Each structure stands twice: as C-alpha cells, then as structure tokens.
Amino acid sequence: MNFKKVLALIAVAMCGISLVGCSNTDNTGTGSTGSVSSTETDQQRLENVKNELSLEKEVSKNFTVTVRKNGVVIKWSSNNEAITFNGTDAIVKSVTEDVTVKVTAELSIGSLKDTKEFTVVVKAFQYDAISSLHANKVKDVETKISAVVVGTRKNKTTIDYIVADETGSVVVYDKNNTIPATTVVGDRLEITGKTDLYYGAFQVVPTEVRVLSNGQQSPEGYIIKGKTLADFALLEGETVYTTEQTAALSSNTYELEGYIVKSSGTDYVNYYFQDALSDEKVSLSFYTTHSGSDYAYLDEYVGAKVKLNFTIFGSNSKNTSLRGTNCGDITVIEEASPAMEVNTATLKGDDVTGAVKIKGTVSSITQRGFMITDSEGSAYVYATATDLKVGDVVLVEGTKDSYNNATQIANATYTILEGETAVMPEAVKYTEAEFLQYVDNSKTGTYVSFEATVKISGNYINFTVGGVEVRTSYPLASFNTLKAYDGLKVNVKGFLQGYKLTNDVVENVTIILDDASIYDYSDAEKVAIDKENLTIDTSITNDLDLPKTGLLESTITWNVTSGDAITISEDGVVTVNRPAAGQPNATVVLTATIKSGDVTETKEFTVTVEAEISLDEVQTVSFDFSAQGYTNQQEIKDVVIAEGFISANFDKGTGQNVPKYYSKGTAVRLYGGGVFTISSTSCNILSITINYSGGSNTGVGVSQITTYKGEDAVESTVEELSTTSHKITVAGGDFTKFVLTNPATKGNYSFLSISIEYKAV
C-alpha cells in the first residue's frame, strides 16, 4: 500500500468518527428524544426549544416538565409555593381558592441563555361539604374536606378534633395520630380519610392531613343558635334515641344557655346541663381539652349560668345520656350562687338545688365515696376519700345530685373537723315488708339491718329480700369467706342507698354494706345444711384431709365402715394404702357424723382407692377448665393437671393481655404473644389434645409448637390449629415439656379442655 492510499483510509476513518459524534440523544425528562442536526447552530437550537415549550393554563394536580431537549438544559421555577419543582416533577399544592402563578423556564446551551414565562392558574380543590357527609350517613366512604379546627377532646392516647366548614361540623377521630401534634384551634386542615359511625354519630378517620393555614376564624354558620334542650327531644324520661336521631343531630355544633351541674365521671366527666330557656334537663357527657385528673375542666363552672357550644358525637345506648364535646371557651353569664347550708333531711327537699354545704360524721367508706350521718339521718358523698376513717367529722361542700333514685352529693370536697363530737347511727331493724315499703318510698341513706339470702354475682355478694335484689356497692373484703354461703340466709347491716326500676319492676336496691353475718339457724337446720354441702373426693391416690367442721360450724367426725385401704387414727390422721400395680382398685366406705348441739346425722361416701401405676401403662388425664371454680375474667397462670405428674402455665409472653378465664365461653383465653406450657418431671408425655371453643383463633393462623426432653428440644413445628380440637404428638414418641406460642397480634385461643396421654417414669 502506498502513502497516498494510507492517508485516504485515515481520512475515511476520521470522517466516520465525526459522523458518530454528530448523532446525539438528549434526556428530555418526559421520554422524548431529539437528534441534534449537524447543520443547526446552538442559537437555532435554543430558539427552537423555546418555541416548542408549553404548559397547561389551568392545573389542579401534579404534572411533568421537560428538563433537557436537543442539547438545551431547562430549569423551572415559580413565584408561588402553589407550584414547586423537583426535577421533572411539578408539584401542585391544594388551595382553597384559585391562585395565579408565574412559572419561568430558564434555557441554556453552551454559553447561550434565554427564558420563557408562563401564567398558570392553580384551581381550588373541590372539597366535600361536611353537611353532605352527614346527609349520606354511609361508612367507609373516601372523602377529602377542608375545615377549621373549632375544638378538641383528649382521649387516653389520642387527641380528636372537631372541625367545621360553613355547612356544619364533624369529629375527626385521630386514632393513628395522623394530625400534627402542634395543631390548635384556628388551624385550617386538609383531611383525607374515610367516614365512620360512633354510637350513631358521624365522624371521619383521617389517613392523610395537611395544615393549609393558621389563625383562621371559625366559619360563619356552623353553629346553630337559639335552641333549647326541648328542641332535641332527648329529655329525661324519653326512650333511648335512635341512630338516625343522633346522626341527624350530630351534623352541627349548637349553642345553648343554661346551668352545669357535675354528675359523675372517670376518664371523662358527666354533667347535667339545665337549659335556661326551657328549664329542662338532659345528661351531657363532655370530653374536654384535658386528660387524666384534669378532666374536671368544667368544675369551675358548676352552678354558674353559662353559654356553651358543643358538638353531639354520639349517645349512650344504656340511658338517655347525650354525648357532646366542648368546642371552645365557655362564657359565664351569671356566677354560681353561694352554697346552701343543709342537713341530711333538708338536702332531700325539692327546694334545694345546686351547691350545698353539710356537716356530718363519716359512718361508712366505699371505693367511690363515703356516707355521712347527722342527727337527722344519712347521705352519700361521691368523692375520693383517701385520708378518711369511720368516725371522722367532716364539712362537705358539693352539689346536690341523684343516682339510682337516691339523693347524693357530687363534685364534693371535704374538710376534717378535729375535736368535733361524732354522731353515729343506730341500725333500724327492717322486716321484709318494711324493706319492700322502703323500695316504694326511697328513704335514702337509712341505716338498717335485715334478713336476706346470699346471691353471688361474679366478684360481688348480693342479697335478695322478698324477690328484690340488693346489690352491694363494692366487693366485700370477706368475699372469699362468704361466697360459700350462696343461697343461705344472713343478717345484713348497712345503708340503703337507692333503687332501680325497669318497666315499673324493681331491679335492685344498693346497700353500702357494713356487715353480713350468718343467720341464726337452729341446730337441726345447721346439721341439714352442712350435710347437704359436705363433699369429698371419691377417687383417690394419695392421703386425704377430711373436713372436721361444716359450713355452719357443725362438728364432723369420720370412721371407716368397710374396707382396709384407708385407716383413720384416733387423732383423725388419714392414711391411704394403694393396691400394688396390676392389682384391682380397692373400695372403702367412709361414714361422716355431723353434729350441732344435740342434733346428729350421718352421711356415707364410697371411695375408690386407685392401684399403683405400672411404669409401662399408658395413663390418660382430662382437664376441663369450666370445672375448676374460676370466676369470670379471673387471671390464670399456674394449673395442676395431674397432681404429682403434670402441671401447666399460662403467660402473656410478649402480648399485652394476660390469660383470663371467661365464664361465658367457659374457657381460658391465650391472647396474641401469649405462651402456654405443659411440663412434667415424673412422666413421659405421649400426646396432648387441646379442645377449643368455636370462637377461638380470631386473627390467628398458625402457632409455634416446641416439645422438649429434659432441656433439649425434641421437635419444633409451625402448625395450623383447628378451631375445635388439635392433637400434638412427636416423632420421638414422648416428651417432658410442651410449649405453644400464639404468634398473632390480635385474637386468642380459647382453651376449653385438655386431654394428655402419659407414662410414669
């Protein structure tokens, strides 16, 4: 090849390289590309891209922009935060009214620069009107509203908000703390969420919240003024209002004038609100802007005439109590009148209302208050009494109130008067007829004694008199002793404190109980009752302790009538001699002699003494939780399934709820995160069958099950458990410990009974 040909080839190659360099692809931000013409100058490219740029004249949602085209770089900016830019994304902020924005595109290529301006109108977002939400009355509907915060209520873990637009108001139930913690009354919020119902009242559960502005005035028209309580048709004595009634009322915030009287409360405070125009009363349950001990926010207004704004957000299904929320400041129209000085007799007069002052002796103390007594009678004071004792003379200031048709003093404070002479009551003996007359006349606070029959109700001892149930006001300290007297007569002493009527039928009477002693049964009655209640185990394997006294203190002595597998020494020591393994069980007849005074009766028991267990013999034990004498909602931890052989343990583990027994389902509930363990040190477990109630495993799919031999894990599996019965075995044939963990975050396993196969070792 000669030199000229080499130069020609090099020239051709260089030309190819130049042609490749002239074909360039730009990132244009929206997926479009452009080829750069080798004949265009940079100035021409700049002008062409500028002429091609365009934007919509009106926008209401985000859009995209070009940031590079044909070698030209484009940067975007605006003069209003209603439109902001992040790369190719143009972000449009929701606004309550149309906003005109100047948008500028800065173009550059090489050293050349230019700009192009656009006028864009950001259209106001069309929010849902609050009144339309109430009108539809539908749950789980997606909505977006723009509203001003006009009030708040603080629950135990969250703050809920009352928001309003010009059409009405609604409660925002912020269960997930979506609303910024800095939000205050006057902030305008954009709330995206779903509609919901609570006790028939409409509310919104937010999923996304933005603060649009601060310091806004409450919208015009959201408060309905000039109403009286009669306009709500929810007065005392009316039937419980319907969901439709409450939903209709809850669509606005109302302004009322009247008087506030505290009634009761724990996490919130119930108040009677007496309307100034109609002189009618309705129970309003106010959630204030405070929590815990500060819920007494409205106490300073008790007895005063006030102007009050509130939003209805539900009703109490058990009575005619209307639930409301304080929405902003309370305006005092007239200060409360000075407390009226009364005694226990004048307190009950119809002319006594509002604040009262009374002196008396503390004659009984309960978990929720105390009884005071003076020369005229007794009255109950609803107040915490941490430093009081029976016999203290106190000066009480509070508000006259009523509970279960009984006059009491609520909203109370007290001062102990040192050196004052105590006035203690004498119990008035009531016959059954006089007791029933009390129910008719409601002689509140009378200190009485009467005969009644014990009626156990859960963790409480109640009584019945002539078909009327008497409910104690708190659990007795002697409950574990007296619960054995269910169905027997006792002598009761205490203060009668009110009654309930249901359809003109007496439901119960409340007594603040001082004492309940067993009725003075005759010797014959004592022996008959103790004989009826006397029971022992009739199938035994170990020495047993035979009872020596009856329920009513009858003396009980024992002797062996037939059989030799049980012996009883002269001093009452019982010895059990089990037949050897492989021998039949033994039968023994025991005779109990029950005596009270000169009255004596006997009762025989046939007892089976089980033979010793062969080490090779498979045994089965069944354990029914409903037969263990548990009370409703009793916490369950350690359980003996087969004495000396097998025990069980319930533990809440990582869960929040401790295992409990529920009498309604007759089962022990193991909640999410809870652990159930069965173990033995004296036998090998062959299988475990767990029987569940039909409502078990709510929200539960599978469980982690691990079996052990000593301290070593034999088998670990994840098993789908049946909702009725499940049998657990292991490949190795036996184990000494079984551990079941409920992995769910909600729901429970409800254990009805357990059956275990085992061999002694």
C-alpha positions, 0 to 999 in steps of 0.5 A, spaced: 500 500 500 502 506 498 502 513 502 497 516 498 492 510 499 494 510 507 492 517 508 485 516 504 483 510 509 485 515 515 481 520 512 475 515 511 476 513 518 476 520 521 470 522 517 466 516 520 468 518 527 465 525 526 459 522 523 458 518 530 459 524 534 454 528 530 448 523 532 446 525 539 440 523 544 438 528 549 434 526 556 428 530 555 425 528 562 418 526 559 421 520 554 422 524 548 428 524 544 431 529 539 437 528 534 441 534 534 442 536 526 449 537 524 447 543 520 443 547 526 447 552 530 446 552 538 442 559 537 437 555 532 437 550 537 435 554 543 430 558 539 427 552 537 426 549 544 423 555 546 418 555 541 416 548 542 415 549 550 408 549 553 404 548 559 397 547 561 393 554 563 389 551 568 392 545 573 389 542 579 394 536 580 401 534 579 404 534 572 411 533 568 416 538 565 421 537 560 428 538 563 433 537 557 431 537 549 436 537 543 442 539 547 438 545 551 438 544 559 431 547 562 430 549 569 423 551 572 421 555 577 415 559 580 413 565 584 408 561 588 409 555 593 402 553 589 407 550 584 414 547 586 419 543 582 423 537 583 426 535 577 421 533 572 416 533 577 411 539 578 408 539 584 401 542 585 399 544 592 391 544 594 388 551 595 382 553 597 381 558 592 384 559 585 391 562 585 395 565 579 402 563 578 408 565 574 412 559 572 419 561 568 423 556 564 430 558 564 434 555 557 441 554 556 446 551 551 453 552 551 454 559 553 447 561 550 441 563 555 434 565 554 427 564 558 420 563 557 414 565 562 408 562 563 401 564 567 398 558 570 392 558 574 392 553 580 384 551 581 381 550 588 380 543 590 373 541 590 372 539 597 366 535 600 361 539 604 361 536 611 353 537 611 353 532 605 357 527 609 352 527 614 346 527 609 349 520 606 350 517 613 354 511 609 361 508 612 367 507 609 366 512 604 373 516 601 372 523 602 377 529 602 374 536 606 377 542 608 375 545 615 377 549 621 379 546 627 373 549 632 375 544 638 378 538 641 377 532 646 383 528 649 382 521 649 387 516 653 392 516 647 389 520 642 387 527 641 380 528 636 378 534 633 372 537 631 372 541 625 367 545 621 366 548 614 360 553 613 355 547 612 356 544 619 361 540 623 364 533 624 369 529 629 375 527 626 377 521 630 385 521 630 386 514 632 393 513 628 395 520 630 395 522 623 394 530 625 400 534 627 401 534 634 402 542 634 395 543 631 390 548 635 384 551 634 384 556 628 388 551 624 385 550 617 386 542 615 386 538 609 383 531 611 383 525 607 380 519 610 374 515 610 367 516 614 365 512 620 359 511 625 360 512 633 354 510 637 350 513 631 354 519 630 358 521 624 365 522 624 371 521 619 378 517 620 383 521 617 389 517 613 392 523 610 392 531 613 395 537 611 395 544 615 393 549 609 393 555 614 393 558 621 389 563 625 383 562 621 376 564 624 371 559 625 366 559 619 360 563 619 354 558 620 356 552 623 353 553 629 346 553 630 343 558 635 337 559 639 335 552 641 333 549 647 334 542 650 326 541 648 328 542 641 332 535 641 327 531 644 332 527 648 329 529 655 329 525 661 324 520 661 324 519 653 326 512 650 333 511 648 334 515 641 335 512 635 341 512 630 338 516 625 336 521 631 343 522 633 346 522 626 341 527 624 343 531 630 350 530 630 351 534 623 352 541 627 355 544 633 349 548 637 349 553 642 345 553 648 344 557 655 343 554 661 346 551 668 352 545 669 351 541 674 357 535 675 354 528 675 359 523 675 365 521 671 372 517 670 376 518 664 371 523 662 366 527 666 358 527 666 354 533 667 347 535 667 346 541 663 339 545 665 337 549 659 335 556 661 330 557 656 326 551 657 328 549 664 329 542 662 334 537 663 338 532 659 345 528 661 351 531 657 357 527 657 363 532 655 370 530 653 374 536 654 381 539 652 384 535 658 386 528 660 387 524 666 385 528 673 384 534 669 378 532 666 374 536 671 375 542 666 368 544 667 368 544 675 369 551 675 363 552 672 358 548 676 352 552 678 354 558 674 349 560 668 353 559 662 353 559 654 356 553 651 357 550 644 358 543 643 358 538 638 353 531 639 358 525 637 354 520 639 349 517 645 349 512 650 345 506 648 344 504 656 340 511 658 338 517 655 345 520 656 347 525 650 354 525 648 357 532 646 364 535 646 366 542 648 368 546 642 371 552 645 371 557 651 365 557 655 362 564 657 359 565 664 353 569 664 351 569 671 356 566 677 354 560 681 350 562 687 353 561 694 352 554 697 346 552 701 347 550 708 343 543 709 342 537 713 341 530 711 333 531 711 333 538 708 338 536 702 332 531 700 327 537 699 325 539 692 327 546 694 334 545 694 338 545 688 345 546 686 351 547 691 350 545 698 354 545 704 353 539 710 356 537 716 356 530 718 360 524 721 363 519 716 359 512 718 361 508 712 367 508 706 366 505 699 371 505 693 367 511 690 365 515 696 363 515 703 356 516 707 355 521 712 350 521 718 347 527 722 342 527 727 337 527 722 339 521 718 344 519 712 347 521 705 352 519 700 358 523 698 361 521 691 368 523 692 375 520 693 376 519 700 383 517 701 385 520 708 378 518 711 376 513 717 369 511 720 368 516 725 371 522 722 367 529 722 367 532 716 364 539 712 362 537 705 361 542 700 358 539 693 352 539 689 346 536 690 345 530 685 341 523 684 343 516 682 339 510 682 333 514 685 337 516 691 339 523 693 347 524 693 352 529 693 357 530 687 363 534 685 364 534 693 370 536 697 371 535 704 374 538 710 376 534 717 373 537 723 378 535 729 375 535 736 368 535 733 363 530 737 361 524 732 354 522 731 353 515 729 347 511 727 343 506 730 341 500 725 333 500 724 331 493 724 327 492 717 322 486 716 321 484 709 315 488 708 318 494 711 324 493 706 319 492 700 315 499 703 322 502 703 323 500 695 316 504 694 318 510 698 326 511 697 328 513 704 335 514 702 341 513 706 337 509 712 341 505 716 338 498 717 339 491 718 335 485 715 334 478 713 336 476 706 339 470 702 346 470 699 346 471 691 353 471 688 354 475 682 361 474 679 366 478 684 360 481 688 355 478 694 348 480 693 342 479 697 335 478 695 329 480 700 322 478 698 324 477 690 328 484 690 335 484 689 340 488 693 346 489 690 352 491 694 356 497 692 363 494 692 366 487 693 366 485 700 373 484 703 370 477 706 368 475 699 372 469 699 369 467 706 362 468 704 361 466 697 360 459 700 354 461 703 350 462 696 343 461 697 343 461 705 340 466 709 344 472 713 343 478 717 345 484 713 347 491 716 348 497 712 345 503 708 340 503 703 342 507 698 337 507 692 333 503 687 332 501 680 326 500 676 325 497 669 318 497 666 315 499 673 319 492 676 324 493 681 331 491 679 335 492 685 336 496 691 344 498 693 346 497 700 353 500 702 354 494 706 357 494 713 356 487 715 353 480 713 353 475 718 350 468 718 343 467 720 341 464 726 339 457 724 337 452 729 341 446 730 337 441 726 337 446 720 345 447 721 346 439 721 341 439 714 345 444 711 352 442 712 350 435 710 347 437 704 354 441 702 359 436 705 363 433 699 369 429 698 373 426 693 371 419 691 377 417 687 383 417 690 391 416 690 394 419 695 392 421 703 386 425 704 384 431 709 377 430 711 373 436 713 372 436 721 367 442 721 361 444 716 359 450 713 355 452 719 360 450 724 357 443 725 362 438 728 364 432 723 367 426 725 369 420 720 370 412 721 371 407 716 365 402 715 368 397 710 374 396 707 382 396 709 385 401 704 384 407 708 385 407 716 383 413 720 387 414 727 384 416 733 387 423 732 383 423 725 390 422 721 388 419 714 392 414 711 391 411 704 394 404 702 394 403 694 393 396 691 400 394 688 400 395 680 396 390 676 392 389 682 384 391 682 382 398 685 380 397 692 373 400 695 372 403 702 366 406 705 367 412 709 361 414 714 361 422 716 357 424 723 355 431 723 353 434 729 350 441 732 348 441 739 344 435 740 342 434 733 346 428 729 346 425 722 350 421 718 352 421 711 356 415 707 361 416 701 364 410 697 371 411 695 375 408 690 382 407 692 386 407 685 392 401 684 399 403 683 401 405 676 405 400 672 411 404 669 409 401 662 401 403 662 399 408 658 395 413 663 390 418 660 388 425 664 382 430 662 382 437 664 376 441 663 377 448 665 369 450 666 370 445 672 375 448 676 371 454 680 374 460 676 370 466 676 369 470 670 375 474 667 379 471 673 387 471 671 390 464 670 397 462 670 399 456 674 394 449 673 395 442 676 393 437 671 395 431 674 397 432 681 404 429 682 405 428 674 403 434 670 402 441 671 401 447 666 402 455 665 399 460 662 403 467 660 402 473 656 409 472 653 410 478 649 402 480 648 399 485 652 393 481 655 394 476 660 390 469 660 383 470 663 378 465 664 371 467 661 365 464 664 361 465 658 365 461 653 367 457 659 374 457 657 381 460 658 383 465 653 391 465 650 391 472 647 396 474 641 404 473 644 401 469 649 405 462 651 402 456 654 406 450 657 405 443 659 411 440 663 412 434 667 418 431 671 415 424 673 412 422 666 413 421 659 408 425 655 405 421 649 400 426 646 396 432 648 389 434 645 387 441 646 379 442 645 377 449 643 371 453 643 368 455 636 370 462 637 377 461 638 383 463 633 380 470 631 386 473 627 390 467 628 393 462 623 398 458 625 402 457 632 409 455 634 409 448 637 416 446 641 416 439 645 422 438 649 426 432 653 429 434 659 432 441 656 433 439 649 428 440 644 425 434 641 421 437 635 419 444 633 413 445 628 409 451 625 402 448 625 395 450 623 390 449 629 383 447 628 378 451 631 375 445 635 380 440 637 388 439 635 392 433 637 400 434 638 404 428 638 412 427 636 416 423 632 420 421 638 414 418 641 414 422 648 416 428 651 417 432 658 415 439 656 410 442 651 410 449 649 405 453 644 406 460 642 400 464 639 404 468 634 398 473 632 397 480 634 390 480 635 385 474 637 386 468 642 385 461 643 380 459 647 382 453 651 376 449 653 379 442 655 385 438 655 386 431 654 394 428 655 396 421 654 402 419 659 407 414 662 410 414 669 417 414 669 
